[in-house]
Each structure stands twice: as C-alpha cells, then as structure tokens.
Amino acid sequence: MKKLPNTALWQPRKDSIETLKDIFYKRCLHVESLIISKAKQEKEFNIDNFDSGIPIEEIIREEFSKILPKRYSVTKGIVNDRQGFTAGEQDFIIFNNFWFPDLKSGAAKESKRIHFPIEGVYAIGEIKQTLTIETLDNAMEKLVIGKRLKRPMTGRTRIAENREINDCIHESSNPLYSFIIGVNLDVNLSMDDIFVRFFEINKQLKRSEIINSLCVLAKGTIIWCYFDDTKLDLQPEKFTKNTGQFPPIIPVLLETNESRKCSLYDLVLHLSAHLYDTILGGEDMAAAYGNNYNHIKIPPKEKYQINPE
C-alpha cells in the first residue's frame, strides 16, 4: 500500500499570502483610478459636445455594488418616511431589499423615481463631479434633509432584522450613514478648505444629522473620531448613542501620501464597518405605509369572548 502523505506539509504558500494580503486595498485603488479616468473622459466629451456616455454617478454605484457584499443593494431613488416627508432624489442609496420592499417602482427599469422607505436604508450619498464650496453646501443640505426624516430607532439588543433579545433604548442599531464623494477638487481649494467648511456646517447640526464622511478621490477622506480613554487612542465614531451619552468627537482628515494612496479605500473601510454594525427593523412596514384605519367594531365580549382553557 502506498505510504500516507505527510499532512504537516500541507501549508499555505507564503508567496500567495504576500500577494493577497492587501488585495482589497489594491482593488479599491484600481476602482478609484477607474472612476477618475472615466470622469475625465466624460468632462472632455462634454466640452466637445459629444454624448457624455455613462454618468459618473452610475459608474460609482456600479463599482460599489462590486465591492460591497451582495446583501447591500446599491441603487438610486427617492427616500420617504412614514409621515409622508421626502428627502428628494439621492445619487446613492444602500438599501436592504431582502427585508424591505420599495414603496413605488419607477416607470422604467433604470428610473430614478423609485421610492424607498427610510427604515430600509443603510446609507445615502451625494456624488459631485467637482467639489466646490457651493457643491459641498448643496450636497450637505440634501444629506441633512435625508437624516431629518423620521426614522424609528432599532435598539442595540436586536440581533437580526426580526429578532430582539430584550428592550433597550440606550443605543441604536440603525443610525443612517451619509457621505459625499467628490471626484475632483476645485483648483482654487485645498483639502484643508473643504475640511474647515465640512466641520463648520456639521457643527450646527444635531449629532444624528451629522454627515458621516467626505471623500475626494486621490486627495483624502474625512471621518469622525472620539478619544477612547480605555485604549488611549482615537476610535471611529459610530453615532449609535442616544442624546446625553455622546462623547466629544473630532473630524479626522486621512490625506493621501506616499503610504496612503487611496482615499476611496478609507471611505469603503469606514462605510463597511458601519454596515456590519447596522441592523434594521421593518416589522410594521405594511401598517406604517398602508391605510390608516381609525375605526374598528368590537362586539359585546359577553357574547363573543372565548375564555382560556
């Protein structure tokens, strides 16, 4: 009989480990350069009055749909709440279409006029070809309106979309993530200028309305952090605490340099951590967006009541 193989020799090859350990980073780097290249091409076509081809928003949505896990549906459309308010059209929506239906489909397959319930939305984003003070203000306005929609809180004890351990009101499991992507930066502005403007506008907002991040491709990404006394280090803020329990937060600029070359990677990393932590709740969707029945008929309980055995 043939001698048994030495299974101790069945080990991963080191060269594969070295090659693959930063493959996700390289993928983000490739996507970032692809978006910048296509945006430049679209801009040149517009100058020469050619058809611009695929809009840059669609390119970014398509690339994000490849990067993110399939449970997160990347789309566009209109976000509504159960009180009838809307945030208008959003360039970028991450939606849970496994647990939540859209409220109203568009006339065509690629229509932007699809209405989504805020309860099923993980994140909203605005995409700008060139980030200026004006386009930054416009993007932040639209995102703040989205964050001001009435969104029922999901407690931190909910372990899945349809399961809770017990009732806890101290922390939220479904804070709405919001972000801005700028493909280019105005030639008269620096990331420091954008950083200051971003901070000054957010400073006027409630904690639940703050824009989570801002990314200018190949330039830098801004996120929010807090100082963790237990770790003596800065940690990303997740915006899950209720009012009165907030730690002080500061904006952090992750600017590109020789060792940090991909700002899109920093955004995807931050967004992915948020998505991983987020659990939505949709048990009352049909009632919340359905007909409001105000009257019911109750028969005499003496005649129609069924007593326990």
C-alpha positions in Angstrom: 0.0 0.0 0.0 1.2 3.5 -0.8 2.7 5.4 2.1 0.4 8.1 3.6 1.3 11.6 2.8 2.8 13.9 5.4 -0.2 16.2 6.1 2.0 18.6 8.1 3.5 19.8 4.8 0.1 20.9 3.6 0.6 24.6 4.3 -0.4 27.8 2.5 2.3 29.2 0.2 3.9 32.3 1.6 4.1 33.9 -1.8 0.3 33.7 -2.1 -0.1 35.3 1.3 2.2 38.1 0.4 0.3 38.7 -2.8 -3.2 38.6 -1.4 -2.9 40.2 2.0 -3.6 43.7 0.5 -5.7 42.7 -2.5 -8.8 44.6 -1.3 -6.8 47.7 -0.9 -5.4 47.3 -4.4 -8.9 46.7 -5.7 -10.1 50.0 -4.2 -7.1 51.7 -5.7 -8.0 50.3 -9.1 -11.6 51.4 -8.8 -10.6 54.9 -7.7 -8.3 55.4 -10.7 -11.0 54.0 -13.0 -13.6 56.5 -11.7 -11.2 59.4 -12.1 -10.3 58.3 -15.6 -13.9 58.0 -16.7 -14.9 61.3 -15.1 -12.1 63.0 -17.0 -13.3 61.4 -20.2 -16.9 62.4 -19.6 -15.7 66.0 -18.9 -13.8 66.1 -22.2 -16.8 64.8 -24.1 -19.0 67.5 -22.6 -16.5 70.2 -23.7 -16.5 68.8 -27.2 -20.3 68.4 -27.3 -20.2 64.6 -27.6 -22.5 62.3 -25.8 -21.1 62.0 -22.3 -21.8 58.3 -22.1 -22.4 56.7 -18.7 -22.9 59.3 -15.9 -20.2 59.3 -13.2 -22.9 58.6 -10.5 -23.8 55.3 -12.3 -20.1 54.3 -12.6 -19.6 54.8 -8.9 -22.8 52.9 -8.0 -21.7 50.0 -10.2 -18.2 49.8 -8.7 -19.5 50.0 -5.1 -22.0 47.2 -5.9 -19.0 45.0 -6.8 -17.0 46.0 -3.7 -19.8 45.6 -1.1 -21.4 42.3 0.0 -24.5 41.3 -2.1 -26.9 41.8 0.8 -26.4 45.5 0.4 -28.3 46.8 -2.7 -26.6 49.8 -4.2 -29.2 52.0 -6.1 -30.6 55.5 -6.6 -34.0 57.0 -5.9 -36.2 58.9 -3.5 -36.3 58.3 0.2 -39.6 58.7 2.1 -40.7 58.4 5.7 -43.9 57.1 7.2 -45.2 60.6 7.8 -45.2 61.5 4.1 -42.0 63.5 4.0 -39.3 63.0 1.4 -35.6 63.9 1.1 -35.9 64.1 -2.7 -33.7 62.2 -5.2 -30.5 60.7 -3.8 -27.5 59.9 -6.1 -26.5 56.9 -4.0 -28.6 54.7 -1.7 -27.6 51.4 0.1 -30.9 49.6 0.7 -32.0 46.3 2.2 -34.2 44.7 -0.4 -34.3 41.4 1.3 -36.4 42.6 4.2 -37.9 45.8 2.8 -39.9 46.5 -0.4 -39.6 49.7 -2.3 -42.7 51.9 -1.9 -43.2 52.7 -5.6 -41.3 51.5 -8.6 -40.3 53.7 -11.4 -41.9 53.6 -14.9 -38.7 52.2 -16.4 -36.2 49.7 -15.1 -33.4 52.4 -14.8 -35.8 55.1 -13.5 -34.5 57.3 -10.6 -38.1 57.8 -9.5 -38.2 54.7 -7.2 -39.4 55.5 -3.7 -37.7 53.8 -0.8 -38.8 53.7 2.9 -36.2 55.3 5.2 -36.5 52.3 7.5 -34.8 50.1 4.9 -31.9 52.4 4.0 -28.4 51.8 5.4 -26.7 54.8 3.8 -27.3 57.8 1.5 -24.6 59.6 -0.6 -24.2 62.5 -2.8 -21.7 62.4 -5.8 -20.1 65.5 -7.2 -18.0 65.7 -10.4 -16.1 68.6 -8.9 -16.2 69.6 -5.2 -16.5 73.4 -4.7 -17.8 75.3 -1.7 -21.2 75.6 -3.5 -21.5 71.9 -4.4 -20.3 70.9 -0.9 -23.1 73.0 0.6 -25.7 71.6 -1.8 -24.6 68.0 -1.0 -24.6 68.5 2.7 -28.1 70.2 2.6 -29.6 67.2 0.7 -28.0 64.7 3.1 -29.1 66.6 6.2 -32.6 66.7 4.9 -32.4 62.9 4.5 -31.1 62.5 8.0 -34.0 64.6 9.3 -36.6 62.2 8.0 -38.5 60.3 10.8 -36.6 57.0 11.2 -37.8 54.7 14.0 -34.8 53.6 16.1 -33.8 50.0 16.2 -32.5 49.0 19.7 -29.0 47.6 20.2 -30.5 44.4 21.5 -31.9 43.4 18.1 -29.7 40.6 16.9 -31.2 40.3 13.4 -33.9 42.1 11.4 -36.6 40.1 13.0 -35.1 39.1 16.4 -34.6 41.0 19.6 -33.1 39.9 22.9 -34.9 42.4 25.1 -35.9 46.1 25.0 -33.0 48.5 25.3 -33.3 52.2 24.5 -29.8 53.3 25.3 -28.2 52.7 21.9 -29.3 52.5 18.3 -28.6 49.7 15.8 -29.7 51.7 12.7 -28.0 55.1 12.5 -28.3 56.3 8.9 -24.9 56.7 7.3 -24.3 59.6 4.9 -21.4 60.6 2.8 -20.1 62.8 0.0 -17.9 61.7 -2.9 -16.0 64.4 -4.9 -14.3 63.0 -8.0 -12.3 66.2 -8.4 -11.4 69.2 -6.2 -11.8 72.8 -7.3 -8.4 74.1 -8.3 -8.8 77.0 -6.0 -9.4 74.9 -3.0 -7.4 72.6 -0.8 -8.5 69.6 1.4 -7.9 71.9 4.4 -10.5 74.3 2.9 -13.0 71.5 2.5 -12.2 70.2 6.0 -13.0 73.5 7.6 -16.2 74.0 5.7 -17.3 70.5 6.4 -16.7 70.9 10.1 -18.3 74.4 10.4 -21.6 73.2 8.8 -21.7 69.9 10.8 -21.1 71.9 14.0 -24.5 73.5 13.5 -26.3 70.1 13.3 -27.7 67.6 15.9 -25.5 64.6 16.4 -28.0 62.4 14.4 -27.8 64.8 11.5 -24.0 65.0 11.1 -22.6 63.8 7.7 -20.5 60.7 8.5 -17.8 61.1 5.9 -16.5 63.0 2.9 -14.1 61.6 0.3 -12.3 63.4 -2.5 -10.8 60.8 -4.8 -7.0 60.6 -4.7 -7.0 63.6 -2.2 -8.3 62.5 1.2 -11.2 61.3 3.3 -12.7 63.0 6.4 -14.3 60.8 9.1 -15.3 61.5 12.8 -13.5 60.0 15.7 -13.6 60.2 19.5 -10.8 59.7 22.1 -11.2 56.3 23.9 -9.8 56.6 27.4 -9.6 52.8 27.8 -7.4 52.4 24.7 -5.7 55.8 24.9 -6.3 56.2 21.2 -8.7 57.7 18.7 -11.6 55.5 17.6 -14.1 55.9 14.7 -17.4 57.4 16.0 -20.4 55.1 15.1 -23.2 57.5 16.1 -25.1 54.8 18.0 -25.5 56.6 21.3 -28.7 58.4 22.4 -28.8 62.0 23.3 -26.9 62.8 26.5 -24.5 59.9 26.1 -22.4 61.3 23.2 -18.6 61.5 23.6 -16.9 64.6 22.2 -16.0 64.0 18.6 -13.4 65.5 16.2 -13.1 65.3 12.4 -10.0 63.5 11.1 -8.5 64.0 7.7 -7.0 60.9 6.1 -5.0 62.7 3.4 -3.3 60.8 0.6 0.5 60.5 0.7 3.2 58.0 -0.3 2.0 55.4 2.1 -1.8 56.2 2.0 -2.5 56.4 -1.7 -6.2 55.5 -1.9 -8.9 57.8 -0.3 -11.7 55.6 -1.6 -10.3 52.7 0.4 -10.6 54.7 3.6 -14.2 55.6 2.7 -15.1 51.9 1.9 -13.4 50.8 5.1 -15.4 53.2 7.2 -18.7 52.5 5.4 -18.2 48.7 5.6 -17.7 48.9 9.4 -20.9 50.9 9.7 -22.9 48.4 7.5 -21.5 45.4 9.5 -22.9 47.0 12.7 -26.3 48.1 11.3 -29.4 46.1 11.9 -32.7 47.4 10.5 -36.2 46.8 11.7 -39.2 46.5 9.4 -41.9 44.6 11.2 -44.6 47.4 10.8 -43.8 48.5 7.3 -47.2 47.4 5.8 -49.1 49.3 8.5 -46.8 52.3 8.5 -47.1 52.9 4.8 -50.7 51.5 4.4 -54.2 52.8 5.0 -54.8 54.4 8.4 -57.8 52.6 9.8 -59.3 54.7 12.5 -62.4 52.7 13.4 -62.9 49.1 14.4 -66.1 47.3 15.6 -65.9 45.5 18.9 -68.7 43.0 19.6 -70.0 42.5 23.1 -67.4 40.4 24.9 -70.1 38.6 27.0 -71.4 37.1 23.7 -68.3 36.7 21.6 -65.4 36.2 24.1 -63.5 32.9 24.1 -62.2 32.1 27.6 -58.9 30.3 28.2 -59.0 26.6 28.9 
